[in-house]
Amino acid sequence: MTSKTSKTIFLAGCGGGYDIFGGLPYYFKIKSNGIDDVTLINYTFTTHTLLSQYSQQLTTVLFRIDPRTDIAWLTDDVYFPEQRLANELHVPIYAILCDYIKTRIELIVEAYRYLIHGRTIDELVLIDGGSDVLLTGNELELGTPIEDMSHARAVDLLSSDEVKSKYIVVIGTNLEVGHGVLKSNIDARLTALSSDAIFTWLWQYEDDDDIRRYVEIFHRCCPRQSIVHSLICAALQGHQGYYLPEHLRSRITKSVVELDRKTPLSDSTIMNKQG
C-alpha cells in the first residue's frame, strides 16, 4: 500500500462485529501520511432497529452513523460499535447491514457503488479480526466464515474501474481457535498464502503511538462486546498463554486461545491472490 496524498482509500471491517477496529492502526498511519480521503466502513451486526433510529439510511443495507453528543441511550448493554467509534474519531462510519434474511451480495455491491459514487477508489482494504476470510471452505471446522466470505465476494465483484487495488488484512489469526478452527488448518493456510503476503506488521504497544491509540479507543468502546479485540489488546500489553481479561469473565469462564507473539501480527495480501 503506497502513500500518495491524493489517494482515496476505503477501510472496511470484513466480517461484522468490531472488525473495523482492526483497521485503526492503518487509519492513523494513512492519515499521518497526509491522506485525508479515507472512508471507514463496517459490515455490521448492529440491529436494523438501532440503525434506523440513530443513523441515516442510504441504500437498502447501507447506513451512515455520525458522531453524536446525545448518548444517554448508548449504555453498555447496547451493541453499536459503529456509533461508539464515530464518537471517538469524530468522523462518520458507514455500516453495511449483515442480516441473514435481508442482506444479499448484490445489496452489498449496491452499498459500495453508492459510496464510490462514480469515482475510482485507489485502495479498498478488508480487515478481519481472526482469519476466517483466508479459509478455503475445505477445513475440518470453519468457525464463522459466512460473513467474511460474502463481504469479500461482493468486493471482488467491483470492477477495476471502481476500485484499482483490493487487499485483505488479518490480525489475530490464531484467535479462530476460539471458534473451533483447528490450529493446524490455520497454520497450513497461512503457509500457503505466505508467498502472496505483501506486508507483515508486528504491532507493538510500547513503541508505536498508533497502536496505543487503537488499544485506548477500543477500551473506551465497551470492550466486553469483542472477545477478539480484547485478546489482541491483551497480547499487545504483554499477556501470554490462556489469559482472560477481567471484562470478559462475565461472558466466558475459560479461554481456549493461547496468546503468543503472533497474536498481534498483521498480514496483508492482494485479494485476487486469495485463491
DOROKOL-427871 format. One line per field, with one value per residue (C-alpha): x, y, z; residue number from 1; residue in three letters. Coordinates in Angstrom, 1 decimal, padded with zeros to 4 digits. Each point is the difference from the previous one (the first is absolute). Layout:
<pts>
px: c(X	...)
py: c(Y	...)
pz: c(Z	...)
seq: c(NUM	...)
type: c(ala	...)
</pts>
This chain:
<pts>
px: c(000.0	001.5	-000.3	-000.7	-002.1	-002.5	-001.2	-003.5	-000.2	-002.8	000.8	-002.7	-000.6	-000.5	-002.1	-002.1	000.4	003.0	002.0	000.3	002.0	002.8	000.3	000.7	003.8	000.0	-002.5	002.3	003.1	-001.8	-001.2	003.4	001.3	-002.2	-002.8	-003.3	-002.4	-000.5	-003.4	-000.7	-002.5	-001.2	-002.0	-002.2	-001.9	-001.7	-003.8	-002.0	-002.1	002.9	001.4	-003.4	-000.4	003.4	001.5	-000.7	-001.1	001.7	-000.9	-001.8	002.8	002.3	-000.2	002.0	000.8	001.1	001.6	-002.6	000.0	-003.4	001.2	-002.0	-001.6	003.4	000.4	002.3	-002.9	-000.4	001.9	001.0	003.8	-000.3	-001.6	002.6	002.8	-001.6	-000.1	003.6	001.4	-002.5	-000.5	-002.9	000.0	-001.8	-001.7	-001.1	-002.8	000.8	-003.4	-000.3	-003.4	000.2	003.6	001.1	003.2	-001.5	-001.2	003.6	001.2	-002.7	001.2	003.5	-001.0	-002.0	003.2	002.2	-002.4	001.5	003.6	002.9	001.1	003.8	000.0	-002.7	001.3	-002.1	001.1	-000.8	000.5	001.0	000.6	-003.5	000.4	003.1	-001.6	-000.8	-003.1	001.7	001.2	-001.4	-001.5	-000.9	-000.7	-002.2	001.1	-003.4	000.1	003.6	-000.3	-003.2	001.5	003.2	-002.0	-002.0	003.3	001.4	-002.9	001.0	001.8	003.6	-001.6	-001.8	002.9	003.5	001.5	-001.6	001.7	-000.8	001.6	-000.2	000.9	-000.1	-000.1	000.4	-003.1	-002.2	000.9	-002.6	-002.6	000.9	002.4	002.9	003.4	001.5	-002.5	000.8	003.8	-000.4	-002.0	002.4	002.9	-001.8	-000.5	003.4	001.5	-002.9	000.4	000.9	000.4	000.4	-000.2	000.6	-002.0	002.0	-001.7	003.1	001.5	-002.9	-002.3	-002.6	-000.2	-000.4	-002.7	-001.9	000.2	-001.2	-002.9	-001.1	000.0	-002.3	-002.4	-001.6	002.8	-001.9	-002.0	003.0	001.9	002.4	001.2	000.1	002.5	002.0	000.3	000.9	002.8	001.2	000.2	002.3	-002.5	000.7	-001.4	-003.6	-000.5	-003.6	-000.6	-002.1	-002.7	-000.6	-000.6	-003.7	-000.2	002.4	001.5	003.1	002.1	000.8	002.2	003.7	001.4	003.5	002.3	-001.9	-003.4	000.6	001.6	-001.8	000.4	-001.2	-000.6	-001.4	-003.6	000.2	002.8	-002.2	-000.8)
py: c(000.0	003.3	003.4	002.7	002.8	000.1	-003.5	-001.1	-003.0	-002.1	-001.9	-002.6	-002.4	-003.3	-002.3	002.0	000.8	002.1	-000.8	003.7	000.6	-002.2	002.7	002.8	-000.3	000.1	002.9	002.0	-000.8	001.0	003.2	000.9	-000.4	002.8	-002.0	001.5	-001.8	-003.1	-001.6	-002.4	-002.8	-002.9	-003.1	000.3	-002.2	003.0	-000.4	001.5	001.7	001.8	001.0	001.3	002.0	001.6	000.2	001.0	-002.8	000.5	-003.3	-003.2	-001.1	003.0	002.5	003.1	000.3	003.5	001.0	000.9	001.9	-001.3	-003.5	-000.7	-002.8	-001.6	-002.1	-003.0	-002.2	001.6	-001.7	002.8	000.0	002.3	002.7	-000.3	000.2	003.0	001.8	-000.7	001.0	002.8	-001.3	-001.9	-003.8	-001.8	-003.2	-002.7	-002.1	-003.7	-001.6	-003.6	000.6	003.5	000.3	-001.4	000.3	002.3	002.3	000.2	000.9	002.6	001.5	000.3	001.5	002.7	000.9	-000.2	002.4	-000.1	000.4	-002.4	-001.1	-000.5	-002.6	-002.0	-001.9	-002.7	-000.5	-003.3	-000.6	-003.6	-001.9	-001.2	002.0	-002.0	-003.5	-002.0	-001.8	-003.4	000.2	-002.5	002.8	003.4	002.4	002.8	000.7	000.7	003.8	000.4	-002.0	001.7	003.4	-000.9	-001.5	003.3	002.0	-002.3	000.8	003.7	000.8	001.4	003.2	000.2	-001.2	-000.1	-002.2	-002.3	-001.4	-002.3	000.7	-002.4	000.5	-002.6	-003.0	-002.6	001.2	-002.0	-003.0	001.5	-000.5	-003.7	000.3	-002.4	001.8	-002.4	001.2	003.7	-000.6	-002.0	002.8	002.7	-002.0	-000.4	003.8	001.0	000.6	002.3	002.2	003.5	001.4	-001.4	002.3	-001.1	002.4	001.3	001.8	001.5	001.4	001.3	002.8	-001.2	-003.4	001.5	002.3	-003.0	-001.8	003.1	000.6	-003.7	000.0	003.0	-001.7	-002.7	-002.5	-002.9	-000.1	-001.2	-003.1	000.2	003.6	-000.5	-002.8	001.9	002.9	-002.3	-001.5	003.5	000.8	-002.9	-002.8	-003.5	-003.5	-000.5	003.4	001.3	003.7	001.0	001.6	-003.3	-002.1	000.7	-001.5	-002.9	-001.9	-001.4	001.0	-002.8	002.4	000.1	003.5	000.2	002.4	-000.7	001.1	003.7	-000.8	001.5	-001.4	001.7	-001.8	001.0	-001.1	-001.7	-002.2	-001.6	-003.0)
pz: c(000.0	-001.1	001.5	-002.6	001.6	-002.9	000.6	000.9	002.4	001.5	003.2	000.7	002.9	-001.8	002.1	002.3	003.7	000.9	-003.2	-000.9	003.2	-001.5	-002.7	002.5	000.0	-003.8	000.0	002.3	-002.1	-003.2	001.5	001.3	-003.6	-001.1	-001.6	001.1	-002.3	002.1	000.5	002.9	-000.7	002.2	-000.9	003.1	002.4	001.4	-000.2	-002.7	002.7	001.5	-003.4	-001.1	003.2	000.3	-003.5	-003.5	-002.4	-003.4	-001.8	000.9	002.2	000.3	002.9	001.0	003.7	001.0	003.4	002.6	003.3	001.1	001.1	003.2	-001.9	-000.9	003.2	000.4	-000.9	-003.4	-002.8	-002.4	-000.6	-003.0	002.1	002.7	-002.6	-001.8	003.4	000.7	-003.4	-000.7	-003.5	-001.7	-000.1	-002.8	001.0	-002.4	001.7	000.5	000.1	-001.0	-001.5	-001.4	-001.2	-003.3	-001.8	-002.7	002.8	001.4	-003.4	-000.3	003.3	-001.2	-003.3	001.9	001.9	-003.1	-001.7	-003.4	001.2	-000.2	003.5	000.2	002.7	001.8	003.1	001.7	003.6	001.8	003.7	-000.1	-003.2	-001.3	-003.2	-000.9	000.3	-003.1	001.3	000.0	003.6	002.5	002.1	-001.4	002.8	-001.2	-003.6	-001.8	000.8	-001.1	-003.2	-001.0	000.5	-001.8	-002.9	-000.4	000.0	-002.6	-002.3	-000.1	-003.2	-000.3	-001.3	003.4	002.2	-001.2	002.7	002.6	003.1	002.9	003.4	002.9	003.6	002.7	-002.3	002.8	001.7	-002.3	002.2	002.4	-002.8	-000.4	-002.9	000.3	000.5	-002.5	-002.6	000.7	-000.1	-003.3	-001.6	001.1	-001.4	-003.3	-000.2	001.3	-003.4	-000.9	003.2	-001.0	003.4	003.5	003.1	003.5	002.1	003.0	002.9	001.6	-003.2	-002.1	000.9	-002.6	001.6	003.5	-001.4	-001.4	003.4	001.8	-002.3	000.0	003.9	-000.1	-002.3	002.2	-000.4	001.4	-003.2	-002.0	001.1	-003.0	000.6	003.7	-000.5	-002.6	002.4	002.9	-002.2	-000.9	003.7	000.7	001.0	-001.3	000.4	000.9	001.5	000.2	000.5	003.0	-002.1	-001.9	003.1	000.0	-003.5	000.1	002.9	-001.6	-003.1	-002.5	-002.0	000.8	-000.4	-001.5	-001.8	-003.3	001.4	-000.9	-003.3	-003.0	-003.5	-003.2	-003.3	-003.4	-000.3	-003.4	001.3	002.7	-002.1)
seq: c(1	2	3	4	5	6	7	8	9	10	11	12	13	14	15	16	17	18	19	20	21	22	23	24	25	26	27	28	29	30	31	32	33	34	35	36	37	38	39	40	41	42	43	44	45	46	47	48	49	50	51	52	53	54	55	56	57	58	59	60	61	62	63	64	65	66	67	68	69	70	71	72	73	74	75	76	77	78	79	80	81	82	83	84	85	86	87	88	89	90	91	92	93	94	95	96	97	98	99	100	101	102	103	104	105	106	107	108	109	110	111	112	113	114	115	116	117	118	119	120	121	122	123	124	125	126	127	128	129	130	131	132	133	134	135	136	137	138	139	140	141	142	143	144	145	146	147	148	149	150	151	152	153	154	155	156	157	158	159	160	161	162	163	164	165	166	167	168	169	170	171	172	173	174	175	176	177	178	179	180	181	182	183	184	185	186	187	188	189	190	191	192	193	194	195	196	197	198	199	200	201	202	203	204	205	206	207	208	209	210	211	212	213	214	215	216	217	218	219	220	221	222	223	224	225	226	227	228	229	230	231	232	233	234	235	236	237	238	239	240	241	242	243	244	245	246	247	248	249	250	251	252	253	254	255	256	257	258	259	260	261	262	263	264	265	266	267	268	269	270	271	272	273	274	275)
type: c(met	thr	ser	lys	thr	ser	lys	thr	ile	phe	leu	ala	gly	cys	gly	gly	gly	tyr	asp	ile	phe	gly	gly	leu	pro	tyr	tyr	phe	lys	ile	lys	ser	asn	gly	ile	asp	asp	val	thr	leu	ile	asn	tyr	thr	phe	thr	thr	his	thr	leu	leu	ser	gln	tyr	ser	gln	gln	leu	thr	thr	val	leu	phe	arg	ile	asp	pro	arg	thr	asp	ile	ala	trp	leu	thr	asp	asp	val	tyr	phe	pro	glu	gln	arg	leu	ala	asn	glu	leu	his	val	pro	ile	tyr	ala	ile	leu	cys	asp	tyr	ile	lys	thr	arg	ile	glu	leu	ile	val	glu	ala	tyr	arg	tyr	leu	ile	his	gly	arg	thr	ile	asp	glu	leu	val	leu	ile	asp	gly	gly	ser	asp	val	leu	leu	thr	gly	asn	glu	leu	glu	leu	gly	thr	pro	ile	glu	asp	met	ser	his	ala	arg	ala	val	asp	leu	leu	ser	ser	asp	glu	val	lys	ser	lys	tyr	ile	val	val	ile	gly	thr	asn	leu	glu	val	gly	his	gly	val	leu	lys	ser	asn	ile	asp	ala	arg	leu	thr	ala	leu	ser	ser	asp	ala	ile	phe	thr	trp	leu	trp	gln	tyr	glu	asp	asp	asp	asp	ile	arg	arg	tyr	val	glu	ile	phe	his	arg	cys	cys	pro	arg	gln	ser	ile	val	his	ser	leu	ile	cys	ala	ala	leu	gln	gly	his	gln	gly	tyr	tyr	leu	pro	glu	his	leu	arg	ser	arg	ile	thr	lys	ser	val	val	glu	leu	asp	arg	lys	thr	pro	leu	ser	asp	ser	thr	ile	met	asn	lys	gln	gly)
</pts>
